[in-house]
Amino acid sequence: MLSPCLGRDDVRLALSEAVVESRWVTVVGPPGSGKTLLVRHLAEESPAAWVDARTLRSLDEVLVAALETLGAETAPGDSLVGALGRALDTHDGLLVLDGLDLDATAAGPLLQSVLESTSDSRLVVTALATAGQPYESVVRVGPLPVPAPRAPLEGPAVDLFLRRIRAAGGQAVDLDGQAHEVRRLLSATGGLPLLIEQVAVQSALVGLSNAMSAVSLDQAVDSAHGLLDPDSATALRRIGLLDFPVGMGVLTRVLGVTAAEAAEVAGNLVRRSLLEVDGRGRFDMLSPIRGRARALADDSDVAAVEDGLLAWAEEHAPAHDNYGAADAEWLHDLPAMRQAVLTACARPESRGQGYSVANRIFSSLYTSMRTRDAVEILEGALASGDGPPEIGAQIARRAGIAASEMRGTYEGLWLLARSDEHASAAPNPDEQLCKTASIRAEMHLDAGDLASAETEARRAIELDPDGSISRQATRTLADVYASQGRFAEATRAIAEAMPARITNDERWIDLSLRTLLARIALEQGRIAEAVAGTRAVVAEARQLAEDRVGLLAETLLRGVDPTWVPTPVDRQSLPWAVRLPVLAQDGRDLLTRGDVRQAAGLAADVVALADSARLGRDGVEARLLLGRALVQLGDLEQATTTYLTALDDCRTMGLPLRGADVLDGLAGVARARELPEARLLAAAAFALRAPRMAVRWGYSADFDVAPAPSAPQGWLDGADLSADVVAPVTAIFHRPASAPPSVLDALTAAERQVAERVAHGLTSRRIAEELFVSPRTVDAHLTHIYRKLDINSRARLAALVIEQSAR
């Protein structure tokens, strides 16, 4: 329950009116004036996304924090500003930036531009100064009125003072007999609510006559510090050195006391309004108090905090660098773990220890899919300087894994090169080099470069000196083979990588292999086997808190078992390599329920994201979904373009069964357009599946076109798509035309639709609404259009479209 805003009725009314009238309201006032409390009361009346901006010092920090609060983030190749604009366009409520330093961050012009690019987004900022931007409306919060020397002792300042004394357990105040002392103390506070509370607590502890009449917040904190017992004073200074809320475990280590003693000291500070407790039981400080508490700290406090954090991190990090589940206790104090690691790595004498902790916590971060946190911690460790070569190689490799999932498939390659540099100085270089080769294989697999994935996986096995990485590399080979429809080889590889005894750090490999077996069963029509196998994987993954593998298995299960009730999951928090399969399945569910337009829009989103992140196989799956939805919507032209792009991708990547799915989709389009080649397309799809004993399922089962007796010559190379298959298939749907060539011919059908609407002056949001896609997809199309036409603006694109239309 919020504290009342005593004496703030006029300001609260002004704030409520300003939020209705203006899309950007800045609440300005001195530290301790109650700006945050006022906005919290406002947020109770209107939905709000709250950003604690007190420690943010750069534009990027502001943008990232806002995106995290809104549950959104950038796609690879996307901009932070663009992502924030889209997130605000879909957010129904206020975005609150509490305690934002508008001068240090220079965020004013950026916030102005974001609001200009959105339709209805609303922003509230609490700050010490205004931004001076056109959209900004200012509400000023001053001190509470303090009774004049001869005026009656009444009003909000007096009420707050008396209320806080009672709450702190002080003696009742006689306003007649103690009027002089009350006036002295209130006058010294200047009417700032935070100072009034501090003076009231002092008065409750030592009496009105002995309380110090502080003239500033710093002096109030100094006075409070002087009244504390030694243990509480030490706690105040040390907690002030932390920039984040902490749990009792961290507090105990930082203070160097028992849990009972830490609880007693923290309670003492809370009673004195020097410390706050949030809803999760973590301790935090108001920014003005923290600043002064930090200034009071000496070198011994700094050393104690650094040593205490590192001791806590050592105690809670797993003992082995491959252990760690998504339910690890320390994840609740992730900011403390981050500071412990980065502080230790910054000191040469403790860098090895910091590297070790960073390496050991990776498994929990990866399994719980906290990719952004993993990148920040591991790259921060690497930036501090070189640590022990063997651990350094592993940290660089793992940073590469996380970076590829957050920024795009190949964005971690430079970190893998850094890993190889560390490996050259390690005691056993081949051990590190083979592990890095295994990760490169996974990156190529995600990108759809199956040939390179197989090469790197085999290289990892050949380099492996003791067999420690062979199971993981063999798992990658099994995935490559399954994607290529080489089911016999995939099954042998799975059997080889799945020994009778599984160690704790290899359980995820076992679960992943069993998911692959279920996928093969599905491809070959053994539905009951696929369902049973996947259900078993999901149940065991939940028991082991293997969130990542379990979610991927559950995503497969959702597609084959209509009775399955999926686990709720926050899509926006997932790394791209996991998020896109989940979103694609969401789209399939929408299509099954008959929400075809929504399915098409979501599929288009996944296509754009997969292309940006270079997640090739996910892009093919998304295009299959998009093509199917477009056929159902009757947009055969765009469906054809989508399928043909997918066919080319399948040929390039070597995905024959997904190529068969594409050919079935094109057969359905050809039949709808009454083209005679429909049966030939179905025959080619049948010829790809027959040698693999694969069946039609999913979208392909929807297009029941009777195949011709044989596939056209030249379309297939043995049991795979030929290198030249795309041209003759494309010719079926694009007959020669007599119209003169146009520069716009380089655009796809979807890109032409976007270009034409730009020429009519529509915004990205309006275009998205008309085409039933998202603004992100429209922006992606525009990026491709600009590159193809060698232009860089909407105006130039509109001029080109109008010029071509006039011919």
Secondary structure, DSSP 8 states (H G I E B T S, - for coil): -----TT-HHHHHHHHHHHHH-SEEEEE--TTSSHHHHHHHHHHHS-EEEEE-TT--SHHHHHHHHHHHTT----TT--HHHHHHHHHHT--SEEEEET--HHHH--HHHHHHHHHTSSS-EEEEEESS----TTEEEEE--------TTS-S-SHHHHHHHHHHHHTT-----TTTTHHHHHHHHHHHTT-HHHHHHHHHHHHHH-TTTS---SSHHHHHHHHHHHS-HHHHHHHHHHHT-SS-B-HHHHHHHHTS-HHHHHHHHHHHHHTTSSEE-TTS-EE--HHHHHHHHHH--HHHHHHHHHHHHHHHHHHS-SSTT---TT-GGGGGHHHHHHHHHHHHHSGGGHHHHHHHHHHHHHHHHHTT-HHHHHHHHHHHHHT----HHHHHHHHHHHHHHHHHHH-TTTTHHHHHHHHHHHTTSSSHHHHHHHHHHHHHHHHHHHT-HHHHHHHHHHHHHH-SSSTTHHHHHHHHHHHHHHTT-HHHHHHHHHHH--SS--GGGHHHHHHHHHHHHHHHHHTT-HHHHHHHHHHHHHHHHHHT-HHHHHHHHHHHHHH-TT-------GGGS-HHHHHHHHHHHHHHHHHHT-HHHHHHHHHHHHHHHHHHT-HHHHHHHHHHHHHHHHHHT-HHHHHHHHHHHHHHHHHHT-HHHHHHHHHHHHHHHHHTT-TTHHHHHHHHHHHHGGGT----GGGGG------SS--TTSEETTEE-TT-HHHHHHHH-----S---GGGGS-HHHHHHHHHHHTT--HHHHHHHHTS-HHHHHHHHHHHHHHHT---HHHHHHHHHHHHH-
